[in-house]
Amino acid sequence: MGGCGTFISYSGVKSMFMGEYNHSVDTKGRLIVPSKFREHLGDGFILTRGLDNCLFGYPMNEWKQLEEKLKTLPVTKKDARAFSRFFFSGATEVELDKTGRVNIPASLLHYAKVEKDCVVIGVSGRIEIWAKELWQDYYNESEQSFNEIAENIIDFDF
């Protein structure tokens, strides 16, 4: 596997997490991870609180890179301490079972407001797990301002 949010497939072509998949969490907190994401996540990956009330899932190599970056944050800055505490205290290593399911801790499901229906999306080097309603609200709001957002970020020559 390569770094920087890309992964080498068996054909040698680089790929990343992308797409949107509707799934559900069962009563035991288990979620079937989309099959297209499984090979890139490996047998185990890190799941933690994300921004915007979703969960972030990182393959181990991506997590290690992120961890190294976060270690460089100054502990003398209140916001840096708060972010690190929030991010790392919610992190847990999860493993895929034989059927491609992962058991999500209740505390993370509660944080993301996931009760049953959810959406799993690919965002380059990570996956995100959203409560279906929250994702729909976020998507609709972002769709309205997509052009404005695009104009406010760096020109990527689209």
Salt bridges, closest charged atoms under 4 A:
ASP26 OD2 - ARG30 NE 2.74
GLU68 OE2 - LYS71 NZ 3.29
ASP97 OD2 - ARG101 NE 2.88
GLU128 OE2 - ARG126 NH2 2.75
